[in-house]
Amino acid sequence: MATACVVGGGPAGLIAAERLAGAGLAVTVYDRMPSVARKLLLAGHGGLNLTHSEDRERLLTRYGDSADRLTPMLAAFGPDDLREWCAGLGEPTFVGSSGRVFPRSFRATPLVRAWLARLARLGVRLERRQRWTGWTEDGTGLCFTAADGTTAEATADVTVFALGGASWPRLGSDGGWVGPFTDRGVRVTPLRAANVGVRVGWTPLFADRFEGAPLKQVGLTVQGSGHGVRGDAMVTRTGLEGGPVYAIGAAIRDALDADGSCVLEVDLRPDLGVDQLAERLERRRPKDSGSTWLRRTGLDPTAIGLLREAGGGALPGDAGQMAALVKATPVVVSATMPIDRAISTAGGIAWSEVDASLMLRSLPGTFVAGEMLDWEAPTGGYLLQASFSTGVAAAQGALDRLGR
Ligand SMILES: Cc1cc2nc3c(=O)[nH]c(=O)nc-3n(C[C@H](O)[C@H](O)[C@H](O)COP(=O)(O)OP(=O)(O)OC[C@H]3O[C@@H](n4cnc5c(N)ncnc54)[C@H](O)[C@@H]3O)c2cc1C
């Protein structure tokens, strides 16, 4: 019987294991944690946004420079396939108002439970608490160290690595794989935080009053980049979080790399043009305080607080100047939050290192899947979708290599 080692028991590794075992291989999954799929389970705390229902063309744009490489994998196992797979495990999905796809239960636990039962029926062996540390000296075997320090080796006809990125390391993926891979000459683009909040030096007054408050339906642009997004951001004690912040994360990283700091322009009324806004602001009543004046234009207390913060406590009295400020309130970002607080990881094994079947060119028979590969995407279900799609592709590559 042909054998497969799957190293890493997240969604990418487990779907690869399912495909390989389904084709009749003897499969062993190794994971360093006491239980598998911990990040998937945590994603379930936020409702488990599995994938997105938008059309294929638009979906592919979410993967930026990696779209070309991911296109065939998303065609072979795309959003509809993922939804069908989920339903097959007793968890039908639905499309939310934003187009995002969720399981009806909004949870990952029933899905993971049913999935592990299916894997057990397929004969997949799970070796938990086994940290992969590298290859044997002759380069053919895999080395593992257990939690108690005992070491073990394993070999198989094919191997799929799906060790994830480096965000939320306490869930298992800590990026410890980078060293052994680079030592073997595999090019790894440095791992960086993606879908992560940013650090802003708020005044204590602003942080005390607005920590946890949403900035609803604002536009965000990295000053000078021309790249803007809309959505709900959230003020934190030390900065900003939320979908639009994550969505322009790559532009923020580029600006920080170039200049050491970055200015975000917050459009507090993206639905109104600057002239329309100025016209409304002209109608200030003589007795209106600054806040009342701004509230009349539809700005809420958090938005008004942000305007005051940007103006050093003061607000411009002139309608034109105020309109310009409302349309581009500057917020100085000093850094992104650390990778251990990020939802996902940018960087990973460079695309040039793998062929179309996700096999490492320098290590025939060894495949790579999931967040370990050098792609990134915003939140919206795109991360899990690509993790599943690459897991299926790696398994298919392994099966093709074995002539199955
Ligand atoms: C809070 C949070 C919420 C999220 N919500 C969503 C969401 O709603 N929608 C979405 O699309 N995405 C979401 N994501 C992202 C998504 O969970 C990941 O993109 C996805 O889990 C990546 O899958 P993976 O299999 O590549 O890696 P992982 O899920 O990280 O799995 C990798 C596995 O490898 C194991 N491992 C790592 N190193 C070793 C080693 N040396 N030896 C042995 N085992 C090892 C780990 O223990 C882990 O089990 C969320 C992430 C976070 C942190």
The ligand as a MOL file (V3000), in Angstrom:
LIG
                    3D

  0  0  0     0  0            999 V3000
M  V30 BEGIN CTAB
M  V30 COUNTS 53 58 0 0 0
M  V30 BEGIN ATOM
M  V30 1 C -8.7310 34.4900 14.8180 0
M  V30 2 C -8.7520 33.9640 13.4150 0
M  V30 3 C -9.9450 33.9440 12.6960 0
M  V30 4 C -9.9640 33.4900 11.3670 0
M  V30 5 N -11.1400 33.4830 10.6950 0
M  V30 6 C -11.1590 33.1210 9.3970 0
M  V30 7 C -12.3740 33.1170 8.6620 0
M  V30 8 O -13.4740 33.3440 9.2090 0
M  V30 9 N -12.3170 32.8200 7.3300 0
M  V30 10 C -11.1340 32.5060 6.7080 0
M  V30 11 O -11.1390 32.2680 5.4950 0
M  V30 12 N -9.9950 32.4390 7.4000 0
M  V30 13 C -9.9640 32.7360 8.7200 0
M  V30 14 N -8.7930 32.6800 9.4180 0
M  V30 15 C -7.5790 32.1960 8.7230 0
M  V30 16 C -7.5760 30.6630 8.5770 0
M  V30 17 O -7.9130 30.0660 9.8050 0
M  V30 18 C -6.1990 30.1850 8.0840 0
M  V30 19 O -5.9150 30.8410 6.8760 0
M  V30 20 C -6.1710 28.6750 7.8680 0
M  V30 21 O -6.3950 28.0000 9.0930 0
M  V30 22 C -4.8160 28.2290 7.2980 0
M  V30 23 O -4.8590 26.8470 7.1440 0
M  V30 24 P -3.5270 25.9690 7.0630 0
M  V30 25 O -3.9760 24.5470 7.0720 0
M  V30 26 O -2.6680 26.4410 5.9760 0
M  V30 27 O -2.7380 26.2890 8.4110 0
M  V30 28 P -3.1690 26.1410 9.9370 0
M  V30 29 O -4.6260 26.1540 10.1090 0
M  V30 30 O -2.3690 27.1710 10.6420 0
M  V30 31 O -2.6720 24.6940 10.3290 0
M  V30 32 C -1.2990 24.3590 10.3920 0
M  V30 33 C -1.1150 23.1850 11.3180 0
M  V30 34 O 0.2820 22.8310 11.3210 0
M  V30 35 C 0.6840 22.5310 12.6410 0
M  V30 36 N 2.1140 22.7720 12.7400 0
M  V30 37 C 2.7790 23.9460 12.5890 0
M  V30 38 N 4.0940 23.7550 12.7310 0
M  V30 39 C 4.2860 22.4330 12.9690 0
M  V30 40 C 5.4340 21.6020 13.1560 0
M  V30 41 N 6.6760 22.1050 13.1430 0
M  V30 42 N 5.2430 20.2760 13.3470 0
M  V30 43 C 3.9980 19.7370 13.3530 0
M  V30 44 N 2.8780 20.4680 13.1860 0
M  V30 45 C 3.0070 21.8030 12.9780 0
M  V30 46 C -0.1420 23.4380 13.5090 0
M  V30 47 O -0.2520 22.9440 14.8300 0
M  V30 48 C -1.4810 23.4790 12.7630 0
M  V30 49 O -2.3610 22.4980 13.2510 0
M  V30 50 C -8.7630 33.0720 10.7510 0
M  V30 51 C -7.5640 33.0750 11.4750 0
M  V30 52 C -7.5450 33.5170 12.7940 0
M  V30 53 C -6.2480 33.5100 13.5580 0
M  V30 END ATOM
M  V30 BEGIN BOND
M  V30 1 1 1 2
M  V30 2 1 2 3
M  V30 3 2 2 52
M  V30 4 2 3 4
M  V30 5 1 4 5
M  V30 6 1 4 50
M  V30 7 2 5 6
M  V30 8 1 6 7
M  V30 9 1 6 13
M  V30 10 2 7 8
M  V30 11 1 7 9
M  V30 12 1 9 10
M  V30 13 2 10 11
M  V30 14 1 10 12
M  V30 15 2 12 13
M  V30 16 1 13 14
M  V30 17 1 14 15
M  V30 18 1 14 50
M  V30 19 1 15 16
M  V30 20 1 16 17
M  V30 21 1 16 18
M  V30 22 1 18 19
M  V30 23 1 18 20
M  V30 24 1 20 21
M  V30 25 1 20 22
M  V30 26 1 22 23
M  V30 27 1 23 24
M  V30 28 2 24 25
M  V30 29 1 24 26
M  V30 30 1 24 27
M  V30 31 1 27 28
M  V30 32 2 28 29
M  V30 33 1 28 30
M  V30 34 1 28 31
M  V30 35 1 31 32
M  V30 36 1 32 33
M  V30 37 1 33 34
M  V30 38 1 33 48
M  V30 39 1 34 35
M  V30 40 1 35 36
M  V30 41 1 35 46
M  V30 42 1 36 37
M  V30 43 1 36 45
M  V30 44 2 37 38
M  V30 45 1 38 39
M  V30 46 1 39 40
M  V30 47 2 39 45
M  V30 48 1 40 41
M  V30 49 2 40 42
M  V30 50 1 42 43
M  V30 51 2 43 44
M  V30 52 1 44 45
M  V30 53 1 46 47
M  V30 54 1 46 48
M  V30 55 1 48 49
M  V30 56 2 50 51
M  V30 57 1 51 52
M  V30 58 1 52 53
M  V30 END BOND
M  V30 END CTAB
M  END
